[in-house]
Amino acid sequence: MKRIDLFPITTKIENERLSIAGHDLTNLAEQYGTPLYLYDRATLDAAALEYKSALASYYPAAASITYAGKAFLCLTLAQWTQSHSLTIDCTGEGEIGIAVAAGVPREKILVHGVNKSHADLKSAIKNAATIVVDNLSELHRIKDLFTTTSSPFPDLWLRLLPGVTVTTHHTHTQTGHHESKFGMTREELLNAANFCKENNLPIKGIHFHQGSNFRDPEPLIPAIEMALDLTKEIGFSGEWHFCPGGGWGVAYHEDELPQPLVESYVRGISEAVIEGCTLRGLDLPHLHLEPGRSLVARAGVAMYRVGAVKKRGDKTWLLTDGGMADNPRFALYGARYSCLTVSSPSGEGGERVSIAGPYCESGDIVIEDLLMPNVKEGDLIAIPVAGAYHLSMSSNYNGARKPAVLMLEEGQVLQMLRRETVADLLSKD
Ligand SMILES: Cc1ncc(COP(=O)(O)O)c(C=O)c1O
């Protein structure tokens, strides 16, 4: 497997020039500047279709795909979700605001959040079809709003903390283990269900999310079993909804290729749900999958320009114009990446380098220890699998201005977000 296989599906190397969807990356960098983020529409579409076709093959009842907006959300991306009839998972009032401004209808908005504020809940009640309830205190606040709000009121799903760990690349991306801050224990969830019944709150489903960037669906099965046991105990009336979250992984480095198959994830979940329901005499639920990373990560590429090369003992640093302000994933969880030089993308390495950004933090690292061909000051580098949890976790650290973001299609470049300016930094003062 080669490095180029990490890039979007339309990526090509022709005459030592790297292009995506027919657009030459050197030309884009010259026109829009760097750091620059690119999304390939064809790769986004292919990922959504992979989920749809796997669900059609393996799950015989109603099923929906919810895009976890936390991976990256802006108006264009929210509109893209509607071209595939996806629901959007919005964490709180801010993401709900983006979805609403993009024209996403109420029935396609679902709201998450581990400690939703009053404003988050009010916005959810006004704009969303579903609220996933994280805890009992939140449920009491929802009940207070319920009595004062007219219909339609969102469906409520209860978020379970299964207490089961899945293997992810870092403990900070695990959310379903015993000590996790997310969701309700079995006992708390049963109390919440009783509270909903006593107060005529529209309880319609169960949700859990085990973590992010795992590659084996097997550890989800005990959590699915536990959720189905609870479902049986609660006894939903009418159609019920079941969501085992998202979290399916992607390959970030050539060592991790081939890409984990969405099909095996969807198949694993579908089979466990069908078997578990049959055993318990339950009707099949409306199944919801909630991917973020596996829908958008591979479509994204980050482009940086190298401004200096430093030798420090055995180490060679390439210093670039982007780093932890647009991609904090190394600093947060030691994430691994790979990259190609844009001017000689088929060049074989060379030497082992580390790549760091321009910010005043030693943790401002993009890549540690990667074999690269000879890279010089002024060269452009392209980092694949940059579409998820980069820009949505970006900051203005050191006065960084967030990069421009382009959507690429054959014959068309759409600027989804313009580069921030100093005036943007000052606009809130
Ligand atoms: C509740 C919930 N659902 C879905 C996701 C999406 O996870 P991923 O992007 O790994 O698919 C997350 C990510 O943290 C989440 O917290």
The ligand as an ORCA input file, in Angstrom:
! r2SCAN-3c Opt
* xyz 0 1
  C     -22.115     10.980     20.410
  C     -21.162     10.824     19.281
  N     -21.603     10.260     18.147
  C     -20.802     10.109     17.078
  C     -19.476     10.527     17.123
  C     -18.646     10.353     15.897
  O     -17.481      9.631     16.084
  P     -16.569      9.358     14.830
  O     -16.223     10.677     14.235
  O     -15.358      8.678     15.380
  O     -17.336      8.489     13.900
  C     -18.971     11.099     18.299
  C     -17.577     11.525     18.378
  O     -17.023     11.868     19.362
  C     -19.861     11.264     19.411
  O     -19.414     11.817     20.534
*
